[in-house]
Amino acid sequence: MDDSIDLNDIGAPAVEALLGRFSAWPLMEPAPSACELGSLFDLAVRAPDHGGLKPWRFVTIQGNARHAFAEVLVEAARARGHEDPERFRKKATAAPLTIVPAVRLTESEKVPAIEQWLSAGAAVMNILNGLYLLGYGGFWATGPNAFDPKVRDALGFAQDEHLLGFVYAGTPEAHAEGKQRPESTAFVRPWLGTAG
């Protein structure tokens, strides 16, 4: 007898909704409201946090600040000798809201750095899930600007804070849909104990 449960049959609205989540691009107005944005960050800080180190940091960029952000990205790319630094200008202004997540690493014997990175990554995933549940789209991207100290410094992050990329947020096109996802069973296997 097959005791497996199909998540589509559970009847939990949030689970059913999240099965449709995808990375949406392009994104347009409206962006989440200030109240909705507050809820997204409330979700973010509910990520697992071994040791209570609270390693997550976020900067939001919207309105005219997007153009200043674009200039930061272009100048950083130019300083790195990128062949087409202007391409970053369009990306910075292509969504009405950009959330820049970072991880603040704390020296800890109990909590290794990898756990702090993973906690911050989980916080970003909570934001992406929250965006989708609120009816918005989100697109998480990295690239060389995410690892450039000039970008980090321009956004006011400290040297012990590392950018995790850029989360672009807004409203997806009316008929946007994600790419086909693989069956999860291809990535899961039971462990039945040690042999012999």
N, C-alpha and C positions, 0 to 999 in steps of 0.2 A: 504494500500500500504506500502511495506517495504522500508523505506528510508535508511536502513543501507548500509554501504559501506564495502566491503570485501577488506582488505588491499592488498590482492593479485591482485586486479583489479585496484588499483590506478595508477599503472604504474610508481611510484617513485622508481628508482633503489635502493636507499639507504634503503627505507622501505622494499622493497622486499628482499633485501639481509639480513637485520637484522632479518627477520622472520626465517632465517636459523641458527642464531647464537647459539652456544652451547659451553659448557665447554669442551675443548679438552684435552685429556691425553692419551698417553704420548706425549711429545713435543721434537722435535729435531732441529738441525741446518737446515736452517739458522734462526737466530733471526732477528728482525727488525734492519735495518741499523741505524746509528746515525741520519740521516736526518728523517727517519720514526719515530724514538723514539722521536725526537723533536716535530713532528706533534702530536704524542700521548699525550705528556704533554701539548701541546697547546689545545688539546681537553679537557684534564682534568681540566684545569683552566677556562673552560667555564661552569663549573657546577654552579648551583644556589648558590649565596653567599650573603645572607642577611647581610647587614651592611658592606660589603666589607672587611671582616676579613681575607680572604684568608687562610682558616684553613688547606689546604692540604700541605703535605710534602711527598717527594719521595726519595728513595735511590735505585740506580740500582746496580745489582751485576751480573757480567759476567766474562768469561775467568777464569783465575786462582783464582780470588777472590771467586769463587763459592766453592772452596775447603776450604778456610779460613772460609767462611760462614758456611759450613758444620760442621767444628770443633766447631764453636760457638754454633750451635744448639745441637750438641752431648754433649758438656760440660754443657750447661744449663740443658739439660734433665737429665744428670748424677747427677747434683747438686740437682735436684728436686726428685731424687730417682726413676726415671723412670726405669721400668723393662728391657727395651731394647733401651737404648739411641742411639745405632748404627743405628737404623732404620731411624733416621733423616738425616744421612749422604747421603743416596741414594736419598732422596727427594730433598735435596739442590742442587744436581748436575744432576738431571734428566731432566732439561730444560736448554737451552743455556742462558736464561736471566731470572732473578728474579727481579721484581719491588716490593719494600717494601713500601707500602703506610702508612701514619700516619695522624692523625688529631692533630693539635695544638689548644688547647682550650684556649680561651680568655675570661676573666671575662667581661661580658657585660650585662647591664640591658635590653638592647633592643634585644639581640640575645642570647636565651638560648642555653645551651650546646648541647641539642639534635639537634638543627638546624645546629650546626657546625659539629656534627657527620654525619648528613645526607648529608651535602654538600660534605664532604670528601668521603662518600660512593658513591655519584653521580659522583664524579671525577673518582673514580675507575671504575664505570660502563662505563663512557665515554672511558676510556682506553680499556676496554674489547671490546666495540663495535668497536673502532678504529682498534684494532688488527684484528678483524674478517673482517672488510671492506678492510683491507690491505692484506688479504689472509693468516694471521697468526692465531694461536690458543692461547687462554689464559685460565688459570685455577686459580681461586681465592680460596685460602685455608687459614684456620686459625689454630686452634690447640693450645696446651699449650705454645709452643714457641712464639706465637704471643702476649701472655700476660705476658711474663717473663721479668722483669726489666733487667736481665743480657743481654738478646738479644737486648732489646732497647738500653741499654748503649753501647754495643759493636758496634752497627751500627751508633752510634754518634747522636742519638736522645736525646732531652732534656727531663727532667722529666715531663713537661707539654705537651709532645707529646706522643700520644698513637698509637701503631701499629694497623693496620686494617687487618693484615694477610700478605699473600705473594701472589703476582700475578706472576705465572710462564708463560713465553711467549716463543714461538718458532713456528716451523712448525709442524702441525699435520700429522699423517700418511695419506697416499693418500686417503683411503676410510673411514676415521673416520666420524662418525655421532653421533649426540646427541640422548639422550633418548627421548621418546615420551613425549610431553608436554601436560598438561591438556587444555581443552577448556577454554578460558578466561571468558566466560559467567558465569561459575560456581562461579566466585569471584566478580561479579559486579552486583549491583542492583540500581535501581533509587530511589531517595528520593522524595516523592510527597508532602512534606509539613507536618506540624503537624496535627495530627488527632483531630477532634472535635474543 
